[in-house]
Amino acid sequence: MYGALDIAKYVITKCTKDKHPISNLQLQKILYYIQRELLQQGLAGFSDDMEAWQFGPVAPAVYRQYCGFGAMPIRMQYNVKIEQDYVKLIVPIIERKRQLNPWDMVSDTHSVGKAWDIIYRNGLGDHQVIPKELIKNKG
């Protein structure tokens, strides 16, 4: 299984090569969608836990790595080794979600009754882990 930072590097590289760079906020949301969709298929997107932060689900190690970019596009390329079977699963998610407005993705992940909302609880659960089973079942 991959770590969130490995998957983030793949996502950033793909988006940079496709001339569609993304921000750290978009990256976090795309990672969440990858995790959710793969969990719903009975797989794990990556090993790291995601936490409920103010602007939605966050993979903390990825946030720390890229927070210096602020809202600016992350234009980097990495040599990340990801198995082709895994790539086939995540590429459609990346290509579909990177087209969305980042704040629409925030609204989606913040929807009442979804995993982030259940854990965040108007700030009471700030920075608490969102269990993978909850991501799988509540989205």
N, CA, C and O atoms as a GROMACS GRO file, in nm:
protein
  556
    1MET      N    1   0.084  -0.118   0.000
    1MET     CA    2   0.000   0.000   0.000
    1MET      C    3   0.089   0.125   0.000
    1MET      O    4   0.198   0.125   0.057
    2TYR      N    5   0.041   0.227  -0.063
    2TYR     CA    6   0.117   0.350  -0.077
    2TYR      C    7   0.086   0.446   0.038
    2TYR      O    8  -0.018   0.437   0.102
    3GLY      N    9   0.179   0.537   0.062
    3GLY     CA   10   0.156   0.645   0.156
    3GLY      C   11   0.091   0.762   0.082
    3GLY      O   12   0.102   0.774  -0.040
    4ALA      N   13   0.025   0.847   0.156
    4ALA     CA   14  -0.044   0.963   0.096
    4ALA      C   15   0.054   1.053   0.021
    4ALA      O   16   0.019   1.109  -0.082
    5LEU      N   17   0.175   1.068   0.072
    5LEU     CA   18   0.273   1.154   0.006
    5LEU      C   19   0.313   1.098  -0.131
    5LEU      O   20   0.334   1.174  -0.225
    6ASP      N   21   0.325   0.967  -0.143
    6ASP     CA   22   0.355   0.906  -0.272
    6ASP      C   23   0.243   0.933  -0.372
    6ASP      O   24   0.269   0.969  -0.487
    7ILE      N   25   0.120   0.916  -0.327
    7ILE     CA   26   0.006   0.940  -0.415
    7ILE      C   27  -0.003   1.088  -0.450
    7ILE      O   28  -0.033   1.123  -0.564
    8ALA      N   29   0.023   1.174  -0.353
    8ALA     CA   30   0.022   1.319  -0.379
    8ALA      C   31   0.126   1.355  -0.486
    8ALA      O   32   0.097   1.434  -0.575
    9LYS      N   33   0.243   1.297  -0.476
    9LYS     CA   34   0.348   1.325  -0.575
    9LYS      C   35   0.305   1.278  -0.713
    9LYS      O   36   0.332   1.345  -0.813
   10TYR      N   37   0.239   1.164  -0.720
   10TYR     CA   38   0.188   1.117  -0.849
   10TYR      C   39   0.084   1.214  -0.903
   10TYR      O   40   0.089   1.251  -1.021
   11VAL      N   41  -0.010   1.255  -0.820
   11VAL     CA   42  -0.116   1.348  -0.862
   11VAL      C   43  -0.055   1.480  -0.910
   11VAL      O   44  -0.093   1.530  -1.016
   12ILE      N   45   0.037   1.535  -0.834
   12ILE     CA   46   0.102   1.662  -0.871
   12ILE      C   47   0.175   1.647  -1.004
   12ILE      O   48   0.162   1.733  -1.092
   13THR      N   49   0.250   1.540  -1.020
   13THR     CA   50   0.325   1.517  -1.144
   13THR      C   51   0.231   1.505  -1.263
   13THR      O   52   0.254   1.566  -1.367
   14LYS      N   53   0.125   1.426  -1.247
   14LYS     CA   54   0.029   1.410  -1.356
   14LYS      C   55  -0.033   1.544  -1.394
   14LYS      O   56  -0.041   1.578  -1.512
   15CYS      N   57  -0.077   1.618  -1.295
   15CYS     CA   58  -0.142   1.747  -1.322
   15CYS      C   59  -0.045   1.847  -1.384
   15CYS      O   60  -0.083   1.925  -1.472
   16THR      N   61   0.080   1.846  -1.340
   16THR     CA   62   0.181   1.935  -1.399
   16THR      C   63   0.207   1.897  -1.545
   16THR      O   64   0.208   1.984  -1.632
   17LYS      N   65   0.227   1.768  -1.571
   17LYS     CA   66   0.253   1.722  -1.708
   17LYS      C   67   0.134   1.749  -1.800
   17LYS      O   68   0.152   1.778  -1.919
   18ASP      N   69   0.013   1.740  -1.744
   18ASP     CA   70  -0.108   1.764  -1.823
   18ASP      C   71  -0.139   1.913  -1.838
   18ASP      O   72  -0.242   1.951  -1.896
   19LYS      N   73  -0.050   1.997  -1.786
   19LYS     CA   74  -0.069   2.143  -1.788
   19LYS      C   75  -0.200   2.184  -1.720
   19LYS      O   76  -0.273   2.272  -1.766
   20HIS      N   77  -0.226   2.116  -1.607
   20HIS     CA   78  -0.343   2.144  -1.526
   20HIS      C   79  -0.301   2.139  -1.378
   20HIS      O   80  -0.354   2.059  -1.301
   21PRO      N   81  -0.204   2.226  -1.340
   21PRO     CA   82  -0.154   2.220  -1.202
   21PRO      C   83  -0.264   2.253  -1.102
   21PRO      O   84  -0.357   2.327  -1.131
   22ILE      N   85  -0.250   2.195  -0.984
   22ILE     CA   86  -0.351   2.212  -0.879
   22ILE      C   87  -0.290   2.275  -0.754
   22ILE      O   88  -0.168   2.272  -0.734
   23SER      N   89  -0.375   2.331  -0.672
   23SER     CA   90  -0.333   2.390  -0.544
   23SER      C   91  -0.329   2.282  -0.436
   23SER      O   92  -0.374   2.170  -0.457
   24ASN      N   93  -0.276   2.318  -0.320
   24ASN     CA   94  -0.274   2.227  -0.207
   24ASN      C   95  -0.416   2.191  -0.165
   24ASN      O   96  -0.443   2.076  -0.130
   25LEU      N   97  -0.508   2.286  -0.168
   25LEU     CA   98  -0.647   2.258  -0.132
   25LEU      C   99  -0.707   2.155  -0.228
   25LEU      O  100  -0.772   2.060  -0.185
   26GLN      N  101  -0.684   2.175  -0.358
   26GLN     CA  102  -0.734   2.077  -0.456
   26GLN      C  103  -0.670   1.941  -0.435
   26GLN      O  104  -0.736   1.838  -0.445
   27LEU      N  105  -0.542   1.940  -0.407
   27LEU     CA  106  -0.469   1.816  -0.384
   27LEU      C  107  -0.532   1.739  -0.269
   27LEU      O  108  -0.554   1.618  -0.279
   28GLN      N  109  -0.560   1.808  -0.160
   28GLN     CA  110  -0.620   1.742  -0.043
   28GLN      C  111  -0.755   1.680  -0.077
   28GLN      O  112  -0.786   1.568  -0.036
   29LYS      N  113  -0.834   1.752  -0.152
   29LYS     CA  114  -0.967   1.701  -0.188
   29LYS      C  115  -0.954   1.582  -0.283
   29LYS      O  116  -1.026   1.483  -0.268
   30ILE      N  117  -0.864   1.591  -0.381
   30ILE     CA  118  -0.844   1.480  -0.473
   30ILE      C  119  -0.797   1.356  -0.398
   30ILE      O  120  -0.842   1.245  -0.426
   31LEU      N  121  -0.707   1.374  -0.302
   31LEU     CA  122  -0.663   1.261  -0.221
   31LEU      C  123  -0.780   1.198  -0.145
   31LEU      O  124  -0.791   1.076  -0.136
   32TYR      N  125  -0.867   1.283  -0.093
   32TYR     CA  126  -0.984   1.233  -0.022
   32TYR      C  127  -1.074   1.152  -0.115
   32TYR      O  128  -1.120   1.043  -0.079
   33TYR      N  129  -1.098   1.204  -0.234
   33TYR     CA  130  -1.183   1.132  -0.330
   33TYR      C  131  -1.119   1.000  -0.372
   33TYR      O  132  -1.189   0.900  -0.390
   34ILE      N  133  -0.988   0.999  -0.389
   34ILE     CA  134  -0.918   0.874  -0.421
   34ILE      C  135  -0.940   0.774  -0.308
   34ILE      O  136  -0.977   0.658  -0.331
   35GLN      N  137  -0.917   0.819  -0.185
   35GLN     CA  138  -0.933   0.729  -0.071
   35GLN      C  139  -1.077   0.677  -0.063
   35GLN      O  140  -1.098   0.557  -0.045
   36ARG      N  141  -1.173   0.766  -0.076
   36ARG     CA  142  -1.315   0.728  -0.065
   36ARG      C  143  -1.354   0.627  -0.174
   36ARG      O  144  -1.412   0.522  -0.145
   37GLU      N  145  -1.321   0.660  -0.298
   37GLU     CA  146  -1.364   0.574  -0.408
   37GLU      C  147  -1.296   0.437  -0.404
   37GLU      O  148  -1.358   0.336  -0.436
   38LEU      N  149  -1.169   0.432  -0.365
   38LEU     CA  150  -1.102   0.303  -0.357
   38LEU      C  151  -1.153   0.222  -0.238
   38LEU      O  152  -1.171   0.101  -0.248
   39LEU      N  153  -1.177   0.289  -0.125
   39LEU     CA  154  -1.235   0.218  -0.010
   39LEU      C  155  -1.370   0.157  -0.047
   39LEU      O  156  -1.402   0.046  -0.006
   40GLN      N  157  -1.448   0.230  -0.124
   40GLN     CA  158  -1.579   0.181  -0.165
   40GLN      C  159  -1.568   0.063  -0.262
   40GLN      O  160  -1.665  -0.011  -0.282
   41GLN      N  161  -1.450   0.046  -0.321
   41GLN     CA  162  -1.424  -0.070  -0.409
   41GLN      C  163  -1.357  -0.184  -0.332
   41GLN      O  164  -1.320  -0.286  -0.390
   42GLY      N  165  -1.342  -0.166  -0.201
   42GLY     CA  166  -1.280  -0.269  -0.119
   42GLY      C  167  -1.128  -0.262  -0.116
   42GLY      O  168  -1.063  -0.357  -0.074
   43LEU      N  169  -1.073  -0.149  -0.159
   43LEU     CA  170  -0.928  -0.128  -0.159
   43LEU      C  171  -0.896  -0.009  -0.070
   43LEU      O  172  -0.986   0.064  -0.028
   44ALA      N  173  -0.770   0.011  -0.041
   44ALA     CA  174  -0.728   0.131   0.031
   44ALA      C  175  -0.652   0.220  -0.065
   44ALA      O  176  -0.563   0.173  -0.136
   45GLY      N  177  -0.686   0.347  -0.068
   45GLY     CA  178  -0.616   0.440  -0.156
   45GLY      C  179  -0.474   0.462  -0.110
   45GLY      O  180  -0.381   0.465  -0.191
   46PHE      N  181  -0.457   0.478   0.020
   46PHE     CA  182  -0.326   0.497   0.081
   46PHE      C  183  -0.336   0.467   0.230
   46PHE      O  184  -0.445   0.463   0.286
   47SER      N  185  -0.221   0.447   0.292
   47SER     CA  186  -0.219   0.402   0.431
   47SER      C  187  -0.245   0.513   0.533
   47SER      O  188  -0.297   0.485   0.641
   48ASP      N  189  -0.211   0.637   0.502
   48ASP     CA  190  -0.224   0.746   0.598
   48ASP      C  191  -0.370   0.772   0.634
   48ASP      O  192  -0.461   0.751   0.554
   49ASP      N  193  -0.389   0.818   0.757
   49ASP     CA  194  -0.521   0.864   0.797
   49ASP      C  195  -0.542   1.006   0.747
   49ASP      O  196  -0.447   1.081   0.726
   50MET      N  197  -0.668   1.040   0.727
   50MET     CA  198  -0.705   1.178   0.696
   50MET      C  199  -0.770   1.234   0.821
   50MET      O  200  -0.834   1.163   0.898
   51GLU      N  201  -0.751   1.365   0.839
   51GLU     CA  202  -0.806   1.432   0.956
   51GLU      C  203  -0.908   1.536   0.913
   51GLU      O  204  -0.904   1.586   0.800
   52ALA      N  205  -1.000   1.568   1.004
   52ALA     CA  206  -1.102   1.669   0.979
   52ALA      C  207  -1.047   1.806   1.019
   52ALA      O  208  -1.035   1.838   1.138
   53TRP      N  209  -1.014   1.887   0.919
   53TRP     CA  210  -0.966   2.023   0.942
   53TRP      C  211  -1.073   2.120   0.895
   53TRP      O  212  -1.172   2.080   0.835
   54GLN      N  213  -1.053   2.247   0.922
   54GLN     CA  214  -1.153   2.349   0.891
   54GLN      C  215  -1.202   2.343   0.747
   54GLN      O  216  -1.323   2.351   0.722
   55PHE      N  217  -1.111   2.330   0.651
   55PHE     CA  218  -1.150   2.332   0.511
   55PHE      C  219  -1.169   2.193   0.452
   55PHE      O  220  -1.167   2.175   0.330
   56GLY      N  221  -1.188   2.095   0.539
   56GLY     CA  222  -1.219   1.961   0.493
   56GLY      C  223  -1.118   1.857   0.533
   56GLY      O  224  -1.031   1.883   0.617
   57PRO      N  225  -1.128   1.739   0.474
   57PRO     CA  226  -1.035   1.631   0.506
   57PRO      C  227  -0.893   1.664   0.459
   57PRO      O  228  -0.873   1.717   0.350
   58VAL      N  229  -0.796   1.631   0.544
   58VAL     CA  230  -0.657   1.662   0.515
   58VAL      C  231  -0.568   1.543   0.549
   58VAL      O  232  -0.585   1.478   0.652
   59ALA      N  233  -0.472   1.516   0.461
   59ALA     CA  234  -0.364   1.422   0.490
   59ALA      C  235  -0.250   1.509   0.546
   59ALA      O  236  -0.182   1.576   0.470
   60PRO      N  237  -0.229   1.508   0.678
   60PRO     CA  238  -0.136   1.604   0.741
   60PRO      C  239   0.004   1.607   0.682
   60PRO      O  240   0.060   1.716   0.663
   61ALA      N  241   0.063   1.492   0.652
   61ALA     CA  242   0.200   1.490   0.597
   61ALA      C  243   0.205   1.561   0.462
   61ALA      O  244   0.302   1.629   0.431
   62VAL      N  245   0.101   1.544   0.382
   62VAL     CA  246   0.094   1.609   0.251
   62VAL      C  247   0.074   1.759   0.270
   62VAL      O  248   0.136   1.839   0.200
   63TYR      N  249  -0.012   1.796   0.362
   63TYR     CA  250  -0.034   1.938   0.389
   63TYR      C  251   0.098   2.005   0.428
   63TYR      O  252   0.133   2.110   0.374
   64ARG      N  253   0.170   1.944   0.521
   64ARG     CA  254   0.296   2.004   0.567
   64ARG      C  255   0.396   2.019   0.451
   64ARG      O  256   0.469   2.118   0.444
   65GLN      N  257   0.398   1.922   0.362
   65GLN     CA  258   0.491   1.926   0.249
   65GLN      C  259   0.460   2.040   0.152
   65GLN      O  260   0.552   2.099   0.095
   66TYR      N  261   0.331   2.071   0.131
   66TYR     CA  262   0.292   2.164   0.025
   66TYR      C  263   0.223   2.292   0.072
   66TYR      O  264   0.180   2.372  -0.012
   67CYS      N  265   0.211   2.312   0.201
   67CYS     CA  266   0.140   2.430   0.250
   67CYS      C  267   0.208   2.560   0.210
   67CYS      O  268   0.142   2.664   0.202
   68GLY      N  269   0.337   2.558   0.185
   68GLY     CA  270   0.409   2.678   0.143
   68GLY      C  271   0.361   2.734   0.010
   68GLY      O  272   0.390   2.849  -0.022
   69PHE      N  273   0.291   2.655  -0.068
   69PHE     CA  274   0.239   2.702  -0.195
   69PHE      C  275   0.113   2.788  -0.178
   69PHE      O  276   0.072   2.858  -0.270
   70GLY      N  277   0.053   2.782  -0.059
   70GLY     CA  278  -0.070   2.857  -0.038
   70GLY      C  279  -0.174   2.815  -0.140
   70GLY      O  280  -0.198   2.696  -0.161
   71ALA      N  281  -0.235   2.914  -0.203
   71ALA     CA  282  -0.338   2.886  -0.306
   71ALA      C  283  -0.277   2.876  -0.446
   71ALA      O  284  -0.350   2.858  -0.544
   72MET      N  285  -0.146   2.889  -0.456
   72MET     CA  286  -0.079   2.885  -0.586
   72MET      C  287  -0.072   2.742  -0.639
   72MET      O  288  -0.069   2.646  -0.562
   73PRO      N  289  -0.069   2.728  -0.771
   73PRO     CA  290  -0.056   2.594  -0.830
   73PRO      C  291   0.078   2.531  -0.794
   73PRO      O  292   0.181   2.598  -0.789
   74ILE      N  293   0.076   2.403  -0.770
   74ILE     CA  294   0.198   2.327  -0.741
   74ILE      C  295   0.246   2.270  -0.874
   74ILE      O  296   0.182   2.182  -0.933
   75ARG      N  297   0.357   2.322  -0.921
   75ARG     CA  298   0.413   2.278  -1.050
   75ARG      C  299   0.544   2.205  -1.025
   75ARG      O  300   0.652   2.264  -1.028
   76MET      N  301   0.532   2.076  -0.999
   76MET     CA  302   0.649   1.995  -0.972
   76MET      C  303   0.633   1.862  -1.043
   76MET      O  304   0.522   1.821  -1.079
   77GLN      N  305   0.746   1.795  -1.062
   77GLN     CA  306   0.742   1.661  -1.120
   77GLN      C  307   0.833   1.570  -1.038
   77GLN      O  308   0.945   1.606  -1.003
   78TYR      N  309   0.782   1.453  -1.010
   78TYR     CA  310   0.854   1.354  -0.932
   78TYR      C  311   0.863   1.225  -1.012
   78TYR      O  312   0.784   1.199  -1.102
   79ASN      N  313   0.961   1.146  -0.976
   79ASN     CA  314   0.974   1.012  -1.033
   79ASN      C  315   0.919   0.914  -0.930
   79ASN      O  316   0.993   0.860  -0.849
   80VAL      N  317   0.788   0.894  -0.935
   80VAL     CA  318   0.720   0.809  -0.837
   80VAL      C  319   0.681   0.678  -0.905
   80VAL      O  320   0.626   0.678  -1.014
   81LYS      N  321   0.710   0.570  -0.839
   81LYS     CA  322   0.678   0.437  -0.893
   81LYS      C  323   0.543   0.392  -0.837
   81LYS      O  324   0.532   0.358  -0.719
   82ILE      N  325   0.443   0.392  -0.922
   82ILE     CA  326   0.309   0.347  -0.885
   82ILE      C  327   0.270   0.236  -0.984
   82ILE      O  328   0.288   0.250  -1.104
   83GLU      N  329   0.216   0.126  -0.932
   83GLU     CA  330   0.177   0.015  -1.017
   83GLU      C  331   0.068   0.059  -1.116
   83GLU      O  332  -0.019   0.139  -1.082
   84GLN      N  333   0.075   0.005  -1.237
   84GLN     CA  334  -0.019   0.043  -1.343
   84GLN      C  335  -0.164   0.012  -1.307
   84GLN      O  336  -0.254   0.088  -1.343
   85ASP      N  337  -0.188  -0.098  -1.238
   85ASP     CA  338  -0.326  -0.131  -1.198
   85ASP      C  339  -0.383  -0.023  -1.107
   85ASP      O  340  -0.501   0.012  -1.116
   86TYR      N  341  -0.298   0.029  -1.020
   86TYR     CA  342  -0.340   0.136  -0.928
   86TYR      C  343  -0.362   0.266  -1.006
   86TYR      O  344  -0.460   0.337  -0.984
   87VAL      N  345  -0.269   0.295  -1.096
   87VAL     CA  346  -0.280   0.416  -1.180
   87VAL      C  347  -0.413   0.416  -1.255
   87VAL      O  348  -0.480   0.520  -1.262
   88LYS      N  349  -0.451   0.301  -1.310
   88LYS     CA  350  -0.577   0.292  -1.385
   88LYS      C  351  -0.697   0.325  -1.298
   88LYS      O  352  -0.798   0.375  -1.347
   89LEU      N  353  -0.687   0.298  -1.169
   89LEU     CA  354  -0.796   0.328  -1.078
   89LEU      C  355  -0.803   0.476  -1.042
   89LEU      O  356  -0.912   0.533  -1.030
   90ILE      N  357  -0.687   0.539  -1.026
   90ILE     CA  358  -0.689   0.677  -0.975
   90ILE      C  359  -0.691   0.785  -1.083
   90ILE      O  360  -0.739   0.896  -1.058
   91VAL      N  361  -0.641   0.755  -1.202
   91VAL     CA  362  -0.637   0.858  -1.307
   91VAL      C  363  -0.776   0.915  -1.338
   91VAL      O  364  -0.789   1.037  -1.347
   92PRO      N  365  -0.880   0.832  -1.354
   92PRO     CA  366  -1.012   0.891  -1.381
   92PRO      C  367  -1.060   0.983  -1.267
   92PRO      O  368  -1.126   1.083  -1.292
   93ILE      N  369  -1.027   0.948  -1.144
   93ILE     CA  370  -1.066   1.032  -1.029
   93ILE      C  371  -0.993   1.165  -1.038
   93ILE      O  372  -1.054   1.271  -1.022
   94ILE      N  373  -0.864   1.160  -1.062
   94ILE     CA  374  -0.784   1.282  -1.072
   94ILE      C  375  -0.837   1.371  -1.183
   94ILE      O  376  -0.861   1.490  -1.162
   95GLU      N  377  -0.856   1.314  -1.301
   95GLU     CA  378  -0.899   1.394  -1.418
   95GLU      C  379  -1.038   1.452  -1.399
   95GLU      O  380  -1.066   1.562  -1.447
   96ARG      N  381  -1.125   1.380  -1.331
   96ARG     CA  382  -1.261   1.427  -1.308
   96ARG      C  383  -1.264   1.537  -1.201
   96ARG      O  384  -1.330   1.640  -1.219
   97LYS      N  385  -1.193   1.516  -1.093
   97LYS     CA  386  -1.201   1.608  -0.979
   97LYS      C  387  -1.119   1.736  -0.998
   97LYS      O  388  -1.156   1.840  -0.944
   98ARG      N  389  -1.010   1.730  -1.073
   98ARG     CA  390  -0.929   1.851  -1.090
   98ARG      C  391  -1.002   1.958  -1.171
   98ARG      O  392  -0.962   2.074  -1.170
   99GLN      N  393  -1.107   1.918  -1.241
   99GLN     CA  394  -1.186   2.013  -1.320
   99GLN      C  395  -1.279   2.097  -1.232
   99GLN      O  396  -1.325   2.204  -1.273
  100LEU      N  397  -1.305   2.048  -1.112
  100LEU     CA  398  -1.400   2.114  -1.024
  100LEU      C  399  -1.340   2.235  -0.954
  100LEU      O  400  -1.220   2.241  -0.930
  101ASN      N  401  -1.425   2.330  -0.922
  101ASN     CA  402  -1.384   2.443  -0.839
  101ASN      C  403  -1.348   2.389  -0.701
  101ASN      O  404  -1.424   2.312  -0.643
  102PRO      N  405  -1.232   2.430  -0.647
  102PRO     CA  406  -1.191   2.375  -0.516
  102PRO      C  407  -1.295   2.401  -0.406
  102PRO      O  408  -1.313   2.318  -0.317
  103TRP      N  409  -1.363   2.514  -0.413
  103TRP     CA  410  -1.460   2.545  -0.308
  103TRP      C  411  -1.587   2.462  -0.325
  103TRP      O  412  -1.659   2.441  -0.227
  104ASP      N  413  -1.615   2.415  -0.446
  104ASP     CA  414  -1.726   2.321  -0.465
  104ASP      C  415  -1.691   2.187  -0.401
  104ASP      O  416  -1.777   2.120  -0.344
  105MET      N  417  -1.563   2.149  -0.411
  105MET     CA  418  -1.519   2.025  -0.347
  105MET      C  419  -1.526   2.039  -0.194
  105MET      O  420  -1.562   1.945  -0.124
  106VAL      N  421  -1.490   2.156  -0.144
  106VAL     CA  422  -1.501   2.181   0.000
  106VAL      C  423  -1.647   2.166   0.042
  106VAL      O  424  -1.676   2.099   0.141
  107SER      N  425  -1.738   2.230  -0.033
  107SER     CA  426  -1.881   2.219   0.000
  107SER      C  427  -1.927   2.074  -0.001
  107SER      O  428  -2.002   2.032   0.086
  108ASP      N  429  -1.882   1.999  -0.100
  108ASP     CA  430  -1.921   1.859  -0.110
  108ASP      C  431  -1.872   1.780   0.010
  108ASP      O  432  -1.950   1.707   0.072
  109THR      N  433  -1.746   1.792   0.044
  109THR     CA  434  -1.691   1.714   0.156
  109THR      C  435  -1.748   1.760   0.290
  109THR      O  436  -1.745   1.685   0.388
  110HIS      N  437  -1.800   1.883   0.295
  110HIS     CA  438  -1.859   1.937   0.419
  110HIS      C  439  -2.007   1.906   0.433
  110HIS      O  440  -2.069   1.946   0.532
  111SER      N  441  -2.065   1.836   0.338
  111SER     CA  442  -2.209   1.810   0.342
  111SER      C  443  -2.251   1.742   0.472
  111SER      O  444  -2.180   1.656   0.525
  112VAL      N  445  -2.365   1.782   0.522
  112VAL     CA  446  -2.419   1.726   0.646
  112VAL      C  447  -2.436   1.575   0.630
  112VAL      O  448  -2.491   1.526   0.532
  113GLY      N  449  -2.388   1.504   0.730
  113GLY     CA  450  -2.400   1.359   0.731
  113GLY      C  451  -2.286   1.284   0.668
  113GLY      O  452  -2.278   1.162   0.678
  114LYS      N  453  -2.195   1.357   0.601
  114LYS     CA  454  -2.077   1.291   0.543
  114LYS      C  455  -1.968   1.278   0.649
  114LYS      O  456  -1.977   1.337   0.757
  115ALA      N  457  -1.867   1.201   0.618
  115ALA     CA  458  -1.763   1.165   0.715
  115ALA      C  459  -1.699   1.286   0.782
  115ALA      O  460  -1.684   1.288   0.904
  116TRP      N  461  -1.661   1.387   0.703
  116TRP     CA  462  -1.596   1.505   0.762
  116TRP      C  463  -1.690   1.573   0.862
  116TRP      O  464  -1.648   1.607   0.972
  117ASP      N  465  -1.814   1.591   0.824
  117ASP     CA  466  -1.913   1.656   0.910
  117ASP      C  467  -1.932   1.581   1.041
  117ASP      O  468  -1.942   1.642   1.148
  118ILE      N  469  -1.938   1.450   1.033
  118ILE     CA  470  -1.958   1.366   1.151
  118ILE      C  471  -1.843   1.383   1.250
  118ILE      O  472  -1.865   1.386   1.371
  119ILE      N  473  -1.721   1.394   1.200
  119ILE     CA  474  -1.603   1.406   1.287
  119ILE      C  475  -1.578   1.551   1.328
  119ILE      O  476  -1.550   1.578   1.445
  120TYR      N  477  -1.588   1.644   1.235
  120TYR     CA  478  -1.551   1.784   1.263
  120TYR      C  479  -1.644   1.850   1.365
  120TYR      O  480  -1.598   1.923   1.453
  121ARG      N  481  -1.774   1.825   1.355
  121ARG     CA  482  -1.874   1.875   1.451
  121ARG      C  483  -1.855   2.023   1.486
  121ARG      O  484  -1.835   2.057   1.603
  122ASN      N  485  -1.861   2.111   1.386
  122ASN     CA  486  -1.848   2.256   1.406
  122ASN      C  487  -1.720   2.295   1.481
  122ASN      O  488  -1.719   2.392   1.557
  123GLY      N  489  -1.614   2.220   1.459
  123GLY     CA  490  -1.485   2.253   1.518
  123GLY      C  491  -1.447   2.171   1.640
  123GLY      O  492  -1.330   2.170   1.679
  124LEU      N  493  -1.543   2.102   1.700
  124LEU     CA  494  -1.513   2.022   1.819
  124LEU      C  495  -1.418   1.906   1.785
  124LEU      O  496  -1.341   1.861   1.869
  125GLY      N  497  -1.425   1.860   1.661
  125GLY     CA  498  -1.340   1.749   1.618
  125GLY      C  499  -1.224   1.793   1.530
  125GLY      O  500  -1.168   1.713   1.457
  126ASP      N  501  -1.189   1.921   1.537
  126ASP     CA  502  -1.081   1.975   1.454
  126ASP      C  503  -0.953   1.894   1.472
  126ASP      O  504  -0.908   1.870   1.585
  127HIS      N  505  -0.895   1.851   1.361
  127HIS     CA  506  -0.771   1.774   1.354
  127HIS      C  507  -0.786   1.631   1.406
  127HIS      O  508  -0.685   1.565   1.434
  128GLN      N  509  -0.907   1.582   1.420
  128GLN     CA  510  -0.927   1.442   1.460
  128GLN      C  511  -0.930   1.353   1.336
  128GLN      O  512  -0.972   1.396   1.229
  129VAL      N  513  -0.885   1.230   1.352
  129VAL     CA  514  -0.881   1.133   1.243
  129VAL      C  515  -1.023   1.100   1.198
  129VAL      O  516  -1.114   1.082   1.279
  130ILE      N  517  -1.039   1.093   1.066
  130ILE     CA  518  -1.164   1.045   1.007
  130ILE      C  519  -1.142   0.896   0.978
  130ILE      O  520  -1.064   0.863   0.889
  131PRO      N  521  -1.208   0.807   1.050
  131PRO     CA  522  -1.185   0.663   1.028
  131PRO      C  523  -1.214   0.623   0.883
  131PRO      O  524  -1.310   0.670   0.822
  132LYS      N  525  -1.129   0.535   0.831
  132LYS     CA  526  -1.145   0.490   0.692
  132LYS      C  527  -1.282   0.426   0.670
  132LYS      O  528  -1.341   0.442   0.564
  133GLU      N  529  -1.332   0.355   0.769
  133GLU     CA  530  -1.464   0.292   0.755
  133GLU      C  531  -1.572   0.397   0.739
  133GLU      O  532  -1.669   0.376   0.666
  134LEU      N  533  -1.558   0.509   0.806
  134LEU     CA  534  -1.654   0.619   0.794
  134LEU      C  535  -1.643   0.684   0.657
  134LEU      O  536  -1.745   0.718   0.596
  135ILE      N  537  -1.521   0.702   0.608
  135ILE     CA  538  -1.502   0.755   0.472
  135ILE      C  539  -1.570   0.663   0.371
  135ILE      O  540  -1.639   0.710   0.280
  136LYS      N  541  -1.550   0.535   0.386
  136LYS     CA  542  -1.608   0.436   0.295
  136LYS      C  543  -1.761   0.441   0.297
  136LYS      O  544  -1.825   0.440   0.191
  137ASN      N  545  -1.818   0.446   0.415
  137ASN     CA  546  -1.963   0.434   0.429
  137ASN      C  547  -2.040   0.565   0.419
  137ASN      O  548  -2.156   0.565   0.378
  138LYS      N  549  -1.977   0.676   0.454
  138LYS     CA  550  -2.048   0.805   0.457
  138LYS      C  551  -1.998   0.904   0.354
  138LYS      O  552  -2.061   1.007   0.330
  139GLY      N  553  -1.884   0.874   0.292
  139GLY     CA  554  -1.832   0.962   0.187
  139GLY      C  555  -1.782   1.093   0.231
  139GLY      O  556  -1.737   1.173   0.149
   0.00000   0.00000   0.00000
